[in-house]
């Protein structure tokens, strides 16, 4: 099986986006002799922030000399980045070999697994074969019935925060979603809640008590930000003073506080996490598509915000970095998101918008989104094709000396990157 054949197989086995249940993934992993039972995990769930927290923890643990696996989704640039060991993506050859191995199991199943279930099984087998000391395991969606939740034990569970998202699958209230995400809490395993919603906290704390899990929260009253600009931030949290991060966005210091809280707990569990490892790991951490500067002339920023909580955070950051100045946006959203709220919130910080149709079957048409933004007082125009839209948006941003932010869907990130790579080569 070639790499291309492996991807075609993974994407083609079952077109269902989500089919809740753990029986299929349990069967596949049992046929693989349950590689997940031979690994140690830090399991991370949450509506937003889990990718950044996973990335930072992965970087810190590497600085401690551990061999660290990282499982995240969705991918941003290439499929292989969903599973990494010590910062290196799985190779094409290894992915093809493991897919072929799992294909022989899946082909015998009448109830075909989803794409995410297959990828999760591949990841478990990969991390086991690579002999990882620990795996930072990000939940795909929810928690209780997420494929990653077939792990029986974890070193630490983290729930970054709770907000309304994927309501068709997880529930239409914050407590319902919190209950689903609290499903990752394991017996007698410490859990951190990094959110600030009291209803969500009540659910998660109650579940922790049921499971005999020591419960921790992130005390943001002890988070102090010394400096914050478009080169990152310097912050202090509890006894951790003057920590430098190079991740942008006002939400990243809060994510860093969760990581620092996790580090303190891991130390009590016997992990040798020095201040040097913490500082260097956090300073080196890179996570694309989170208020990332793509271009300086004009200033172009990409942010993966695509749900109400993410948009709230992005708008807060825009207000902080650009003060009272309204900026421009290139934006596209999926139809199953609360795009009316997103447009209303964006209207607080943008004066002009170029809308696109993201490359996803669930996408909202660019013309429809432009009309929604216009109803919120934004001068919005739609464009066919991402390159055409980018060319126009970059031109008006440069002419008007106004920053441009690209947001609303992670599915546009690779197109934005390739566009700027292309024009850089032309120059």
C-alpha positions in Angstrom: 0.0 0.0 0.0 1.3 3.4 -0.9 0.9 6.6 1.1 -1.7 7.9 -1.4 -3.6 4.6 -1.2 -3.5 4.7 2.6 -5.1 8.2 2.7 -7.7 7.1 0.1 -8.6 4.1 2.2 -8.8 6.1 5.5 -11.0 8.7 4.0 -13.2 6.2 2.1 -14.1 3.4 4.6 -17.1 5.2 6.1 -18.4 8.7 5.0 -20.2 9.2 8.4 -18.7 12.2 10.1 -19.6 10.9 13.6 -21.0 7.7 14.8 -20.8 7.7 18.7 -19.8 4.5 20.4 -16.6 2.7 21.4 -17.3 -0.8 20.2 -15.7 -0.4 16.8 -12.4 1.1 18.1 -12.3 -1.4 20.9 -12.5 -4.3 18.4 -9.8 -2.9 16.2 -7.4 -2.3 19.1 -8.1 -5.7 20.6 -7.0 -7.2 17.3 -3.9 -5.2 17.6 -3.3 -6.6 21.1 -4.5 -3.3 22.7 -1.4 -1.1 22.2 -3.2 1.7 24.1 -3.0 -0.4 27.3 0.8 -0.3 27.1 1.2 3.4 27.0 0.9 6.4 29.4 -1.3 9.3 28.5 -2.2 12.8 29.3 -5.7 13.0 28.0 -7.0 16.5 27.0 -10.5 17.6 26.1 -12.2 21.0 25.8 -14.2 23.1 23.4 -11.2 25.4 22.7 -7.6 25.5 23.7 -6.9 21.8 23.8 -4.6 22.0 20.7 -2.5 24.7 22.2 -2.3 23.1 25.6 -1.4 19.8 24.0 1.4 21.4 21.9 2.9 23.2 24.9 2.8 20.1 27.1 4.4 18.1 24.3 7.2 20.7 24.1 7.8 20.8 27.8 7.9 17.0 28.2 10.4 16.8 25.3 12.7 19.2 27.1 12.5 16.9 30.1 14.2 14.2 28.0 11.1 12.0 27.5 10.1 10.4 24.2 6.7 12.1 23.7 3.9 11.2 21.3 1.4 13.9 20.3 -2.1 13.1 18.8 -4.1 16.1 17.6 -6.9 16.9 15.1 -7.7 18.2 12.7 -4.5 18.5 10.7 -3.6 22.0 9.5 -1.2 21.5 6.5 -0.7 17.8 6.0 -2.4 14.6 7.3 0.7 13.2 8.9 0.9 16.0 11.6 -2.1 14.3 13.4 0.4 11.9 15.0 4.0 13.0 15.9 6.8 11.7 18.1 9.2 14.3 19.5 7.9 16.9 17.1 8.3 14.8 13.9 5.3 13.8 11.9 4.7 10.1 11.1 6.4 9.2 7.9 4.5 8.4 4.7 6.0 4.9 4.7 5.0 4.2 8.3 1.5 5.6 7.9 1.0 3.4 4.8 2.3 0.3 6.6 0.1 0.8 9.7 -2.9 1.5 7.5 -2.4 -1.7 5.6 -2.1 -3.6 8.9 -5.4 -2.1 10.2 -7.1 -2.6 6.9 -6.9 -6.3 7.3 -8.9 -5.9 10.5 -11.4 -3.3 9.3 -12.2 -5.2 6.1 -13.7 -8.0 8.3 -16.0 -5.7 10.2 -19.6 -5.4 9.2 -20.1 -2.2 11.2 -17.4 -0.1 9.5 -15.5 2.3 11.7 -15.4 6.1 11.1 -12.3 7.8 9.7 -11.5 9.1 13.1 -11.7 5.7 14.7 -9.3 4.3 12.1 -6.8 7.2 12.6 -6.9 6.8 16.4 -6.2 3.0 16.1 -3.2 3.8 13.8 -2.0 6.4 16.3 -2.1 4.0 19.2 -0.2 1.4 17.3 2.3 3.9 16.1 3.1 5.3 19.6 3.4 1.8 20.9 5.9 0.7 18.2 7.8 3.9 18.7 8.1 3.1 22.5 6.9 6.5 23.6 7.4 7.3 27.3 4.2 9.3 27.4 1.6 10.4 24.9 -0.3 13.8 24.9 -3.7 12.6 23.6 -6.1 15.2 22.3 -9.8 14.3 22.2 -11.4 14.6 18.8 -14.9 15.7 19.9 -16.6 15.4 23.2 -15.0 12.9 25.4 -17.2 10.1 26.8 -17.7 8.4 23.5 -14.7 9.8 21.7 -12.4 7.1 20.2 -9.5 8.2 22.3 -11.5 7.3 25.4 -10.9 3.6 25.1 -7.8 4.2 27.2 -8.3 2.7 30.6 -5.9 4.8 32.5 -4.2 8.2 32.2 -1.5 10.0 34.2 -3.5 13.2 34.1 -6.8 14.4 32.5 -7.3 18.0 31.4 -10.5 19.7 30.3 -9.5 23.2 29.0 -12.9 24.8 29.0 -16.6 24.3 28.0 -18.7 26.2 25.5 -21.5 25.4 23.0 -20.1 23.6 20.0 -21.0 20.4 18.1 -24.4 20.7 19.8 -26.0 18.1 17.5 -23.7 15.5 19.0 -22.9 16.7 22.5 -26.0 18.4 23.7 -27.5 21.9 23.5 -26.5 23.2 26.9 -23.2 23.8 28.6 -23.9 21.2 31.4 -24.8 18.6 28.8 -21.5 19.2 26.9 -19.6 19.3 30.2 -21.0 15.9 31.1 -19.8 14.5 27.8 -16.3 16.0 28.2 -16.1 14.8 31.8 -16.3 11.3 30.5 -12.5 11.3 30.1 -12.0 11.5 33.8 -10.5 8.2 35.0 -10.6 6.6 38.5 -8.1 8.0 40.9 -6.5 10.1 38.2 -6.0 13.8 38.8 -8.0 16.2 36.6 -7.6 19.9 35.8 -10.5 22.1 34.7 -9.2 25.2 33.0 -12.6 26.7 32.2 -14.5 29.5 33.9 -18.1 28.5 33.4 -19.6 27.7 36.8 -22.3 25.4 35.4 -19.6 23.4 33.6 -17.4 23.3 36.7 -20.2 21.9 38.8 -20.7 19.0 36.4 -17.0 18.2 36.1 -16.2 18.5 39.8 -19.1 16.2 40.6 -17.8 13.6 38.1 -14.3 13.9 39.5 -15.7 13.1 43.0 -17.6 10.1 41.7 -14.4 8.8 40.2 -12.2 9.5 43.2 -10.2 11.8 41.0 -8.3 14.7 42.7 -9.8 17.9 41.2 -7.8 21.0 40.3 -8.8 24.3 38.7 -6.6 26.9 37.1 -6.6 30.0 39.3 -6.5 32.9 36.8 -6.5 35.4 39.6 -2.8 34.3 40.0 -2.0 34.8 36.3 -0.1 38.1 35.7 0.8 39.2 32.2 3.8 41.5 32.1 3.9 42.1 28.4 1.8 41.0 25.4 2.3 41.9 21.8 2.4 40.3 18.4 5.6 38.5 19.4 4.0 36.6 22.2 3.8 37.3 25.9 5.7 37.3 29.2 3.6 36.0 32.1 3.8 34.7 35.7 1.5 32.1 37.3 1.8 31.3 41.0 5.5 30.5 41.6 6.4 30.4 37.9 7.8 33.9 37.2 8.5 35.7 33.9 7.6 32.8 31.5 8.1 33.8 27.8 5.8 32.3 25.2 5.9 33.0 21.4 2.2 32.1 20.8 0.0 35.1 20.0 -3.5 35.8 21.2 -4.7 36.9 24.6 -6.0 33.4 25.2 -2.5 31.8 25.1 -1.4 33.1 28.6 -4.5 31.3 30.0 -3.6 28.1 28.1 0.0 28.5 29.5 -1.4 28.7 33.0 -3.2 25.3 32.5 0.2 23.8 31.3 2.0 25.3 34.4 -0.8 23.8 36.6 -0.3 20.5 34.9 3.5 20.6 35.3 3.1 21.1 39.1 0.8 18.1 39.3 3.1 15.9 37.2 6.0 16.8 39.5 4.0 15.4 42.4 3.6 12.2 40.4 7.3 11.8 40.0 8.0 13.5 36.7 11.2 15.5 36.8 10.1 18.8 35.3 12.7 21.5 35.9 12.2 25.2 35.6 14.7 25.1 32.7 12.6 22.5 30.9 9.4 24.5 31.6 10.9 27.7 30.3 12.5 26.3 27.2 9.6 24.1 26.3 7.1 26.9 26.5 9.4 29.3 24.7 9.9 26.8 21.8 6.3 25.8 21.5 4.8 26.6 18.1 1.2 26.0 17.1 0.0 27.1 13.7 -3.2 29.0 12.9 -3.7 30.5 16.3 -3.3 34.3 15.8 -0.3 33.5 13.7 1.3 36.2 11.7 1.5 35.1 8.1 2.7 38.3 6.5 4.1 41.7 7.7 3.4 43.7 4.5 0.5 44.0 4.8 0.1 42.6 8.3 -1.9 39.4 7.8 -2.9 37.2 10.8 -4.6 33.8 10.7 -6.7 32.6 13.6 -8.5 29.2 13.6 -11.5 30.6 15.6 -14.6 28.9 14.2 -17.1 28.8 17.1 -18.6 31.4 19.4 -16.1 30.9 22.2 -13.2 31.0 19.8 -14.5 34.1 18.1 -15.0 35.8 21.5 -11.3 35.1 22.2 -10.2 36.3 18.7 -12.2 39.6 19.1 -10.8 40.2 22.5 -7.3 39.8 21.1 -8.0 42.1 18.1 -9.3 44.8 20.5 -6.2 44.5 22.6 -3.6 44.5 19.8 -5.2 47.1 17.6 -7.1 49.2 20.2 -9.9 51.2 18.7 -8.8 50.6 15.1 -11.1 48.4 13.1 -9.4 45.9 10.7 -10.3 43.9 7.7 -11.2 40.2 7.5 -11.1 37.3 5.1 -13.6 34.8 6.5 -15.6 31.7 5.8 -17.6 29.5 8.1 -19.3 26.1 8.2 -23.1 26.1 8.0 -23.4 24.1 11.3 -21.7 26.9 13.3 -23.5 29.8 14.9 -22.6 32.2 12.0 -25.1 34.8 13.0 -23.4 35.2 16.4 -19.9 35.0 14.8 -20.8 37.8 12.3 -22.3 40.0 15.0 -19.2 39.6 17.2 -16.8 40.3 14.3 -18.7 43.5 13.5 -17.2 44.9 16.7 -13.7 44.8 15.3 -13.9 44.7 11.5 -15.1 47.3 9.0 -14.6 45.3 5.7 -14.8 41.6 5.0 -14.2 39.3 2.1 -16.1 36.1 2.4 -15.2 32.7 0.9 -16.8 29.3 0.8 -14.5 26.9 2.8 -13.5 23.7 1.1 -15.9 21.5 3.1 -19.3 19.9 2.4 -20.7 21.7 5.5 -19.6 25.1 4.3 -21.9 28.2 4.3 -21.9 29.8 0.8 -19.8 33.0 0.6 -22.7 35.0 -0.7 -24.9 34.0 2.2 -22.2 34.9 4.7 -21.6 38.2 3.1 -25.3 39.1 3.5 -25.2 38.1 7.2 -22.2 40.4 7.7 -23.8 43.2 5.9 -26.8 43.0 8.2 -24.4 43.6 11.0 -23.0 46.7 9.4 -19.9 45.3 7.8 -18.9 46.2 4.3 -18.8 42.7 3.0 -18.2 41.2 -0.5 -18.0 37.6 -1.6 -15.4 36.1 -3.9 -15.2 32.8 -5.7 -12.0 30.8 -5.0 -9.6 31.3 -2.1 -6.8 32.7 -4.3 -9.0 35.3 -5.9 -10.4 36.3 -2.5 -6.9 36.5 -1.0 -5.6 38.6 -3.8 -8.4 41.0 -3.4 -8.3 41.1 0.4 -4.5 41.6 0.5 -4.7 44.3 -2.1 -7.3 46.4 -0.2 -5.5 45.8 3.1 -2.3 47.1 1.6 -3.9 50.1 -0.1 -5.6 51.1 3.1 -2.7 50.3 5.4 -5.1 48.1 7.5 -4.3 44.7 9.1 -6.1 41.7 7.7 -7.2 38.7 9.8 -8.2 35.4 8.2 -10.6 33.4 10.4 -13.7 31.3 10.6 -12.4 27.9 9.4 -9.2 26.0 9.8 -9.9 24.5 6.4 -8.6 27.6 4.7 -5.2 27.7 6.4 -3.2 25.7 3.9 -4.6 27.8 1.0 -3.6 31.0 2.8 -0.1 29.7 3.5 0.4 28.5 -0.1 -0.8 31.8 -1.5 1.9 33.7 0.5 4.5 31.2 -0.4 3.6 31.7 -4.1 3.8 35.5 -4.0 7.1 35.3 -2.0 8.6 33.2 -4.7 7.4 35.6 -7.4 8.9 38.5 -5.6 
